[in-house]
Amino acid sequence: MESMHNDVKAKIGQNSIVQPLLTDLYQITMAYAYWKSGKTNTHAVFDLFFRKNPFNGEFTIFAGLEECLKFLQKFNFSDSDIQYLKQILPPSIEEEFYKYLNSLTAKDICLYAIKEGTVVFPRVPLIRVEGPLIIAQLLETSLLNLVNYASLMATNATRFRMAAGELKLYEFGLRRAQGPDGGLSASKYSYVGGFDGTSNVLAGKLFNIPVKGTHAHAFVTSFNSLMEVNTTKLIPKHGGEAQEFLTVAVNWREKLISIFNVVLSEVSDGELAAFVSFALAFPNGFMALVDTYDVKKSGLLNFCAVALALHDFGYRAIGIRLDSGDLAYLSVVARDYFIKISEHYSIPYFRELMIMASNDINEETILSLNDQGHCLNSFGIGTHLVTCQKQPALGCVYKMVELNDEPRIKLSQEVAKVTIPGKKDVYRLYGDTGYALIDLLQRSVEDMPIVNQKVLCRHPFVESKRAFVIPSKVEKLLNLFWKDGKLCQPLPNLEDIRENVKSSLKILRPDIKRTLNPTPYKVSVSDNLYNFLHTLWLEHAPIGELS
């Protein structure tokens, strides 16, 4: 029964770590102070947003909403949670507070959000939380945790996808990820961002992501001679008796010596033994790592010998992986040999065999390889993808903007950190070309912008920056996902989120998406919200005194 329960959890992708105690201690202490202050019925509105796009780019992909909604579904402090809190909180905490905490659920919370997988921008609320102050406050850390890394990863993966174009991308980063949960999240959100698969087997099971893999250098170096090939026969693909395979591969290697123009003594027998053994184990999935010794003098020749032997038995090899060296040059060399063999032996598919690169690759590496003119079909990306080395955090924040229908504003000497007060809706305005022109924040009491009617859009803090926009299309971005303890819409499907990323990116002009000096996308406020913000700012900003 326990096994069945675990399988069900795996299918729906629940994360048991995400629970009310996955929070900062000050959320609990604030909750008690709120409770002591009689604020249990105080109604609050919080915005979750970020202030700057990551990776020196001008767009971000919103991700993590699915996990946020699952968190709301099971939000409740268990008896063991309460017992633990009694151990770490001061003994002066009243027992009635623990009873109150034990009774809390998210049934009184309303959550509005942008559709997961949508391209988003600074200052735009990704999520708006409305409900009792204490509960809304207790959600802060968990929601930020679930959105920050997910959105950063999805954005990073999307940038890799844009750099790679139509080439295949595989996430190989589990061993370098920040712990097991970081590894699972990286696999999930790299797939959302456009990767074609992962090496992470558990992620494949949990999220139904295609799983891919070859072998390591250790497999090759575990063989020293052809005498170590334990099983030497293979059943042809069309059936029949098992036939000698090793001898066929060795004969092919001798034939190919003239094409590769190498000395047989320089070619590793151990490497050939490893390739033959792997091909015998996976005749339909033979892909070899060819840089253990020397790509040109040994790896490529041994691979082609085994691939041609497989062809004789009715199978097709998949290709090779390069994990070191001059990737652009070696890929061209490999492709040239594949084409020569294809033409010499009239095997059309051989010229198209996959060539994968997986040598600590980042976005700039792919762009550089593109400039060099490579012949790669795919990339295996690890460290730079899953750790987001270029920028390790997105910096989402969760700020109160309204309390009991009264606006709240956070002031700062840094204008970028001044919050935009009040409950707001967000609209994306499109031009005649089909591209998005601007995102417009309005007070929720304002009417929605109307297609083909002029709208004044203002910079939230610079008075002179303003423009009229006549939208050909208006899209409301914040939609209700959770109310009265229930989902208002089905949980986002991973494939749907992935498709939404693709379609959402198409609404951006190319100059906004480019890697070098991208054009900033405009986020503005309505004239009403601008005046509302600045009036409130002046009311709360202290007046200096000179002496």
C-alpha positions as CSV (number, residue, x, y, z in Angstrom):
1,M,0.0,0.0,0.0
2,E,2.9,2.4,0.9
3,S,4.5,1.7,-2.5
4,M,1.2,2.5,-4.3
5,H,1.0,5.7,-2.3
6,N,4.5,6.7,-3.3
7,D,3.8,6.0,-6.9
8,V,0.7,8.2,-6.9
9,K,2.8,11.0,-5.3
10,A,5.4,10.5,-8.0
11,K,2.9,10.8,-10.8
12,I,1.5,14.1,-9.6
13,G,5.0,15.5,-8.8
14,Q,4.4,16.5,-5.2
15,N,7.3,17.8,-3.2
16,S,7.0,16.7,0.4
17,I,9.6,19.2,1.5
18,V,7.3,22.2,0.7
19,Q,5.3,22.6,3.8
20,P,4.4,25.5,6.2
21,L,7.7,25.0,8.2
22,L,9.7,25.7,5.0
23,T,9.8,29.3,6.0
24,D,11.9,31.9,7.9
25,L,11.5,32.0,11.7
26,Y,10.5,35.7,11.6
27,Q,7.3,34.8,9.7
28,I,6.2,32.7,12.7
29,T,7.2,35.4,15.2
30,M,5.4,38.1,13.2
31,A,2.4,35.9,13.1
32,Y,2.3,35.7,16.9
33,A,2.8,39.5,17.1
34,Y,0.0,40.1,14.7
35,W,-2.2,37.7,16.7
36,K,-1.3,39.4,19.9
37,S,-2.2,42.7,18.3
38,G,-5.7,41.5,17.3
39,K,-5.0,41.4,13.6
40,T,-6.5,38.0,12.9
41,N,-9.3,39.5,10.8
42,T,-7.1,42.1,9.1
43,H,-7.3,41.8,5.3
44,A,-4.0,42.2,3.4
45,V,-2.9,42.3,-0.2
46,F,0.7,41.3,-1.2
47,D,2.5,41.5,-4.6
48,L,5.3,39.1,-5.5
49,F,7.6,40.6,-8.2
50,F,11.2,41.1,-9.1
51,R,13.1,44.3,-9.8
52,K,15.7,43.4,-12.5
53,N,15.8,40.9,-15.4
54,P,18.5,38.2,-15.0
55,F,21.6,37.4,-17.1
56,N,22.0,40.9,-18.5
57,G,18.8,40.3,-20.5
58,E,15.5,42.1,-20.9
59,F,13.0,39.3,-20.2
60,T,12.2,36.7,-17.6
61,I,10.1,33.5,-17.8
62,F,7.6,33.1,-14.9
63,A,7.7,29.6,-13.4
64,G,6.8,27.8,-10.2
65,L,3.1,28.6,-10.1
66,E,2.1,24.9,-10.2
67,E,4.2,24.2,-7.0
68,C,2.7,27.3,-5.3
69,L,-0.8,26.1,-5.9
70,K,0.1,22.6,-4.6
71,F,1.5,24.3,-1.5
72,L,-1.8,26.1,-0.9
73,Q,-3.7,22.9,-1.3
74,K,-1.9,21.2,1.6
75,F,-1.1,24.3,3.7
76,N,-1.6,23.3,7.3
77,F,0.6,23.1,10.4
78,S,0.6,19.5,11.6
79,D,0.6,18.4,15.3
80,S,4.3,17.6,15.0
81,D,4.9,21.1,13.5
82,I,3.2,22.7,16.5
83,Q,5.3,20.5,18.9
84,Y,8.5,21.6,17.2
85,L,7.5,25.3,17.3
86,K,6.8,25.0,21.0
87,Q,10.4,23.9,21.4
88,I,12.0,26.7,19.5
89,L,9.7,29.7,20.4
90,P,9.9,31.4,23.8
91,P,7.9,29.8,26.6
92,S,5.9,33.0,26.9
93,I,4.0,32.2,23.7
94,E,0.3,31.6,24.6
95,E,-1.2,28.1,24.1
96,E,-4.2,29.7,22.3
97,F,-1.8,30.9,19.5
98,Y,-0.7,27.4,18.8
99,K,-4.3,26.2,18.6
100,Y,-5.0,29.1,16.2
101,L,-1.9,28.2,14.1
102,N,-2.9,24.5,14.1
103,S,-6.3,25.5,12.6
104,L,-5.0,27.6,9.7
105,T,-5.5,26.6,6.1
106,A,-5.3,28.6,2.9
107,K,-9.1,28.5,2.4
108,D,-9.5,32.3,2.9
109,I,-6.7,33.2,0.5
110,C,-7.3,34.4,-3.0
111,L,-4.3,34.0,-5.3
112,Y,-4.1,35.8,-8.7
113,A,-1.2,35.0,-11.0
114,I,0.2,35.3,-14.4
115,K,0.0,32.1,-16.5
116,E,3.0,30.0,-15.8
117,G,5.5,30.0,-18.7
118,T,4.7,33.6,-19.6
119,V,7.4,36.1,-20.4
120,V,7.4,38.8,-17.7
121,F,9.2,41.9,-16.6
122,P,10.4,43.9,-13.6
123,R,7.8,45.4,-11.2
124,V,5.0,43.4,-12.7
125,P,3.2,41.4,-10.0
126,L,3.7,37.8,-10.9
127,I,1.4,36.7,-8.1
128,R,-1.1,38.8,-6.0
129,V,-2.1,37.3,-2.7
130,E,-5.2,38.5,-0.9
131,G,-6.6,37.3,2.5
132,P,-6.1,37.3,6.2
133,L,-2.8,39.2,7.1
134,I,-1.3,36.4,9.2
135,I,-1.9,33.7,6.6
136,A,-0.7,35.9,3.7
137,Q,2.4,36.7,5.7
138,L,3.1,33.0,6.5
139,L,3.0,32.2,2.7
140,E,5.8,34.7,1.9
141,T,9.0,32.7,2.2
142,S,7.6,29.5,0.6
143,L,6.1,31.3,-2.4
144,L,9.4,33.2,-3.0
145,N,11.4,30.0,-2.7
146,L,9.1,28.3,-5.2
147,V,9.1,31.1,-7.7
148,N,12.7,32.5,-7.5
149,Y,14.7,29.5,-8.7
150,A,12.0,28.2,-11.0
151,S,11.8,31.4,-12.9
152,L,15.6,31.9,-12.9
153,M,16.1,28.3,-14.2
154,A,13.4,28.6,-16.9
155,T,14.9,31.9,-18.1
156,N,18.4,30.4,-18.2
157,A,17.2,27.4,-20.1
158,T,15.3,29.6,-22.5
159,R,18.4,31.6,-23.2
160,F,20.3,28.4,-24.0
161,R,17.5,27.4,-26.3
162,M,17.6,30.7,-28.2
163,A,21.4,30.4,-28.6
164,A,21.2,26.8,-29.8
165,G,18.4,27.4,-32.2
166,E,16.9,24.1,-33.4
167,L,19.7,21.9,-32.0
168,K,18.9,19.4,-29.3
169,L,19.6,20.4,-25.7
170,Y,19.9,18.0,-22.8
171,E,20.2,18.8,-19.2
172,F,23.1,16.9,-17.6
173,G,23.6,18.9,-14.4
174,L,22.4,16.6,-11.5
175,R,25.9,15.9,-10.2
176,R,26.6,19.7,-10.0
177,A,23.3,20.9,-8.8
178,Q,22.7,22.4,-5.3
179,G,21.5,19.3,-3.6
180,P,18.9,16.7,-4.7
181,D,15.9,19.1,-4.7
182,G,17.9,21.7,-6.7
183,G,18.7,18.9,-9.1
184,L,15.1,18.0,-9.6
185,S,14.0,21.6,-9.9
186,A,16.7,22.2,-12.5
187,S,15.6,19.2,-14.6
188,K,11.9,20.3,-14.4
189,Y,12.4,24.0,-15.3
190,S,15.1,23.4,-17.9
191,Y,12.5,21.3,-19.7
192,V,10.0,24.1,-19.3
193,G,12.5,26.5,-20.8
194,G,12.9,24.4,-23.9
195,F,15.4,21.6,-23.2
196,D,14.6,18.3,-24.9
197,G,15.5,15.9,-22.1
198,T,17.5,15.2,-19.0
199,S,19.9,12.7,-17.6
200,N,18.1,12.8,-14.3
201,V,16.2,9.5,-14.0
202,L,14.1,10.6,-11.0
203,A,13.0,13.8,-12.7
204,G,12.0,11.7,-15.7
205,K,9.8,9.6,-13.4
206,L,8.3,12.5,-11.5
207,F,7.7,14.9,-14.3
208,N,7.5,12.7,-17.4
209,I,10.6,14.3,-19.0
210,P,12.5,12.3,-21.7
211,V,15.6,10.8,-20.2
212,K,18.8,10.6,-22.1
213,G,22.3,9.4,-21.5
214,T,25.4,7.7,-22.9
215,H,28.3,6.4,-20.9
216,A,31.3,7.9,-19.0
217,H,35.0,7.8,-19.6
218,A,35.1,5.2,-16.8
219,F,33.3,2.7,-19.0
220,V,35.9,3.1,-21.7
221,T,38.9,2.9,-19.4
222,S,37.4,-0.2,-17.7
223,F,38.5,-2.1,-20.8
224,N,42.2,-2.7,-21.8
225,S,42.0,-5.3,-24.6
226,L,39.7,-7.0,-27.0
227,M,40.1,-10.1,-24.9
228,E,37.8,-8.5,-22.3
229,V,34.8,-8.5,-24.5
230,N,32.7,-11.1,-22.6
231,T,29.9,-11.6,-25.1
232,T,31.0,-11.4,-28.8
233,K,27.8,-12.3,-30.6
234,L,24.7,-10.3,-31.5
235,I,21.3,-11.3,-32.8
236,P,20.5,-9.5,-36.1
237,K,17.7,-7.0,-35.9
238,H,15.6,-8.9,-38.4
239,G,16.0,-12.0,-36.2
240,G,17.7,-15.4,-36.4
241,E,20.7,-16.9,-34.7
242,A,23.2,-14.8,-32.8
243,Q,26.3,-14.1,-35.0
244,E,29.9,-13.0,-34.3
245,F,29.9,-9.3,-33.9
246,L,33.3,-8.5,-32.5
247,T,35.1,-9.9,-35.5
248,V,32.9,-7.8,-37.8
249,A,33.8,-4.7,-35.9
250,V,37.5,-5.5,-36.0
251,N,37.4,-6.2,-39.7
252,W,35.6,-2.8,-40.3
253,R,38.4,-1.1,-38.3
254,E,41.0,-2.5,-40.6
255,K,39.1,-1.4,-43.7
256,L,38.7,2.1,-42.3
257,I,42.4,2.7,-41.6
258,S,42.9,4.1,-45.1
259,I,40.1,6.5,-44.8
260,F,41.2,7.8,-41.4
261,N,44.9,7.7,-42.4
262,V,46.1,6.5,-38.9
263,V,48.5,3.9,-37.7
264,L,46.7,0.9,-36.2
265,S,49.2,0.8,-33.3
266,E,47.9,4.3,-32.2
267,V,44.3,3.1,-32.0
268,S,43.2,1.8,-28.6
269,D,42.0,-1.8,-28.5
270,G,40.5,-1.1,-25.0
271,E,38.4,1.6,-26.4
272,L,37.1,-0.6,-29.3
273,A,36.4,-3.3,-26.7
274,A,34.3,-0.8,-24.7
275,F,32.4,0.4,-27.7
276,V,31.7,-3.2,-28.9
277,S,30.5,-4.1,-25.4
278,F,28.2,-1.1,-25.2
279,A,26.8,-1.7,-28.6
280,L,26.1,-5.4,-27.7
281,A,24.3,-4.1,-24.6
282,F,22.4,-1.4,-26.5
283,P,22.4,-2.1,-30.3
284,N,19.5,0.3,-30.8
285,G,21.0,3.0,-28.6
286,F,24.7,3.1,-29.4
287,M,26.2,6.5,-28.7
288,A,29.8,6.7,-27.8
289,L,32.1,9.1,-25.9
290,V,35.1,9.4,-28.3
291,D,37.6,11.6,-26.5
292,T,38.9,9.3,-23.8
293,Y,42.3,8.9,-25.7
294,D,42.4,10.7,-29.0
295,V,39.4,11.7,-31.0
296,K,41.1,11.8,-34.4
297,K,43.5,8.9,-34.0
298,S,41.3,6.5,-32.0
299,G,37.8,7.5,-30.9
300,L,36.3,8.3,-34.3
301,L,37.8,5.2,-36.0
302,N,36.6,2.8,-33.3
303,F,33.2,4.4,-33.2
304,C,32.7,4.1,-37.0
305,A,33.9,0.5,-37.0
306,V,31.3,-0.5,-34.4
307,A,28.6,1.6,-36.1
308,L,29.2,-0.1,-39.5
309,A,29.2,-3.5,-37.8
310,L,25.8,-2.6,-36.3
311,H,24.7,-1.6,-39.8
312,D,25.6,-5.0,-41.0
313,F,23.3,-6.5,-38.3
314,G,20.4,-4.2,-39.3
315,Y,20.9,-1.6,-36.5
316,R,21.6,2.2,-36.6
317,A,24.1,3.9,-34.3
318,I,23.0,7.2,-32.8
319,G,26.2,9.1,-32.8
320,I,29.1,10.4,-30.7
321,R,29.7,12.7,-27.7
322,L,32.7,15.1,-27.5
323,D,33.6,16.2,-24.0
324,S,36.9,18.0,-24.5
325,G,39.1,19.7,-27.0
326,D,38.3,22.1,-29.8
327,L,34.6,21.3,-30.1
328,A,33.9,23.2,-33.4
329,Y,37.0,21.8,-35.1
330,L,36.4,18.2,-33.9
331,S,32.8,18.3,-34.9
332,V,33.7,19.3,-38.4
333,V,36.3,16.5,-38.6
334,A,33.8,14.0,-37.3
335,R,31.1,15.2,-39.8
336,D,33.6,15.0,-42.7
337,Y,34.4,11.4,-41.8
338,F,30.7,10.5,-41.5
339,I,30.0,12.0,-44.9
340,K,33.0,10.2,-46.5
341,I,31.9,6.8,-45.1
342,S,28.3,7.5,-46.1
343,E,29.3,8.2,-49.7
344,H,32.0,5.4,-49.9
345,Y,29.7,2.7,-48.6
346,S,26.3,4.1,-49.8
347,I,24.8,4.5,-46.3
348,P,22.8,7.7,-46.5
349,Y,21.9,8.0,-42.8
350,F,25.6,7.8,-41.7
351,R,26.3,11.4,-42.8
352,E,23.6,12.6,-40.3
353,L,24.8,10.8,-37.2
354,M,24.5,12.9,-34.0
355,I,27.4,14.8,-32.8
356,M,26.9,16.0,-29.2
357,A,29.1,18.4,-27.2
358,S,29.2,18.4,-23.4
359,N,32.3,20.3,-22.2
360,D,31.3,22.8,-19.4
361,I,29.2,24.7,-22.0
362,N,27.5,28.0,-21.3
363,E,25.4,30.4,-23.4
364,E,28.5,32.2,-24.7
365,T,30.2,28.9,-25.7
366,I,27.2,28.1,-27.9
367,L,27.2,31.5,-29.5
368,S,30.9,31.3,-30.1
369,L,30.6,27.8,-31.6
370,N,27.9,29.2,-33.9
371,D,30.3,31.9,-35.1
372,Q,33.1,29.3,-35.7
373,G,30.9,27.1,-37.8
374,H,30.4,23.8,-36.0
375,C,28.7,20.6,-37.1
376,L,27.1,19.7,-33.8
377,N,23.6,18.4,-33.5
378,S,23.1,18.7,-29.8
379,F,24.5,19.9,-26.5
380,G,24.6,18.3,-23.0
381,I,24.6,21.2,-20.5
382,G,25.4,20.8,-16.9
383,T,27.0,23.2,-14.4
384,H,26.3,26.6,-16.1
385,L,22.7,25.7,-16.6
386,V,21.6,24.2,-13.2
387,T,23.7,26.5,-11.0
388,C,22.9,29.6,-13.1
389,Q,26.5,30.6,-12.7
390,K,26.1,33.9,-14.5
391,Q,23.5,35.0,-11.9
392,P,22.6,32.7,-9.0
393,A,19.4,34.5,-7.8
394,L,16.5,36.3,-9.4
395,G,15.7,38.5,-6.4
396,C,11.9,38.2,-6.2
397,V,10.3,40.1,-3.3
398,Y,6.9,39.9,-1.6
399,K,5.6,43.3,-0.5
400,M,2.4,44.4,1.2
401,V,0.5,46.9,-1.0
402,E,-2.9,47.2,0.8
403,L,-4.3,46.6,4.3
404,N,-8.0,46.7,5.0
405,D,-8.6,48.5,1.7
406,E,-6.0,51.2,2.6
407,P,-2.9,51.4,0.4
408,R,0.5,50.6,1.8
409,I,3.8,51.9,0.4
410,K,7.4,51.1,1.2
411,L,9.7,54.1,0.7
412,S,13.4,54.0,0.1
413,Q,16.2,56.4,-0.8
414,E,16.7,54.0,-3.7
415,V,13.8,54.8,-6.0
416,A,14.0,51.2,-7.5
417,K,13.0,49.9,-4.1
418,V,9.9,52.1,-3.7
419,T,6.8,49.9,-4.0
420,I,3.8,50.7,-6.1
421,P,0.9,50.7,-3.7
422,G,-2.6,49.4,-3.8
423,K,-4.3,46.4,-5.4
424,K,-3.4,46.4,-9.1
425,D,-4.2,44.6,-12.4
426,V,-1.8,44.1,-15.2
427,Y,-2.5,44.4,-18.9
428,R,-0.3,43.7,-21.9
429,L,-0.9,46.0,-24.8
430,Y,-0.1,44.9,-28.3
431,G,0.6,46.8,-31.5
432,D,-0.5,46.2,-35.0
433,T,2.5,44.0,-35.8
434,G,1.4,41.5,-33.2
435,Y,4.3,42.3,-30.9
436,A,3.7,43.4,-27.3
437,L,4.3,47.1,-26.9
438,I,4.0,47.7,-23.1
439,D,2.8,46.2,-19.8
440,L,0.4,48.5,-18.0
441,L,-0.2,48.4,-14.3
442,Q,-3.6,49.9,-13.2
443,R,-5.5,50.2,-9.9
444,S,-8.0,47.4,-9.8
445,V,-10.8,50.0,-9.5
446,E,-10.0,51.3,-13.0
447,D,-11.7,50.0,-16.2
448,M,-9.7,47.7,-18.4
449,P,-8.0,49.4,-21.4
450,I,-10.1,49.2,-24.6
451,V,-8.8,48.0,-28.0
452,N,-8.2,50.9,-30.5
453,Q,-8.7,53.5,-27.7
454,K,-5.8,55.8,-26.7
455,V,-4.2,55.0,-23.3
456,L,-1.8,57.2,-21.4
457,C,1.1,55.1,-20.2
458,R,3.5,56.6,-17.7
459,H,6.9,55.7,-16.2
460,P,6.1,55.1,-12.5
461,F,8.8,57.4,-11.2
462,V,10.0,59.7,-14.0
463,E,7.3,62.4,-14.7
464,S,8.5,63.3,-18.2
465,K,8.5,59.7,-19.5
466,R,5.0,59.0,-20.8
467,A,3.4,57.9,-24.1
468,F,0.0,57.4,-25.6
469,V,-0.6,53.8,-26.8
470,I,-3.5,52.7,-29.0
471,P,-3.6,48.9,-28.5
472,S,-4.7,46.5,-31.2
473,K,-5.1,43.9,-28.5
474,V,-5.4,43.9,-24.7
475,E,-4.5,40.9,-22.6
476,K,-5.2,40.7,-18.8
477,L,-2.3,39.0,-17.2
478,L,-3.4,38.4,-13.6
479,N,-6.1,35.8,-13.3
480,L,-7.7,34.1,-10.3
481,F,-6.2,30.7,-9.6
482,W,-7.2,30.0,-6.0
483,K,-10.2,31.0,-3.9
484,D,-12.3,29.5,-1.1
485,G,-9.8,26.7,-0.6
486,K,-10.2,25.5,-4.2
487,L,-8.4,25.7,-7.5
488,C,-10.3,28.0,-9.9
489,Q,-8.4,26.5,-12.9
490,P,-6.8,23.2,-13.5
491,L,-3.2,22.8,-12.3
492,P,-0.9,23.9,-15.1
493,N,0.4,20.9,-17.2
494,L,4.2,20.7,-17.7
495,E,3.8,20.3,-21.5
496,D,1.3,23.3,-21.6
497,I,3.7,25.4,-19.6
498,R,6.5,24.5,-22.0
499,E,4.4,25.4,-25.0
500,N,3.4,28.7,-23.4
501,V,7.1,29.6,-23.1
502,K,7.4,29.2,-26.8
503,S,4.3,31.1,-27.8
504,S,5.0,33.9,-25.2
505,L,8.5,34.5,-26.5
506,K,7.1,35.1,-30.0
507,I,5.3,38.2,-28.8
508,L,8.6,40.0,-28.1
509,R,10.5,41.9,-30.8
510,P,13.9,40.3,-31.7
511,D,15.8,43.3,-30.3
512,I,14.4,42.7,-26.9
513,K,15.5,39.1,-26.9
514,R,19.0,39.6,-28.4
515,T,22.0,38.7,-26.3
516,L,24.1,41.8,-26.9
517,N,22.6,45.2,-25.7
518,P,18.9,44.1,-25.8
519,T,16.3,46.8,-25.9
520,P,14.4,47.2,-22.5
521,Y,10.7,46.3,-22.6
522,K,8.6,49.1,-21.1
523,V,6.5,48.6,-18.0
524,S,4.3,51.5,-17.2
525,V,1.5,52.7,-14.9
526,S,-1.8,54.4,-15.7
527,D,-2.2,58.1,-15.2
528,N,-4.5,57.3,-12.3
529,L,-2.0,55.0,-10.6
530,Y,0.8,57.4,-11.2
531,N,-1.0,60.2,-9.4
532,F,-2.1,57.8,-6.7
533,L,1.5,56.6,-6.1
534,H,3.0,60.1,-6.0
535,T,0.3,61.5,-3.7
536,L,0.9,58.7,-1.2
537,W,4.6,59.1,-1.6
538,L,4.5,62.7,-0.6
539,E,2.1,62.0,2.3
540,H,4.5,59.5,3.8
541,A,7.9,60.9,2.9
542,P,9.5,62.9,5.7
543,I,10.1,66.6,5.1
544,G,13.7,67.5,5.6
545,E,14.9,70.5,7.7
546,L,17.9,72.6,7.0
547,S,19.7,74.5,9.7
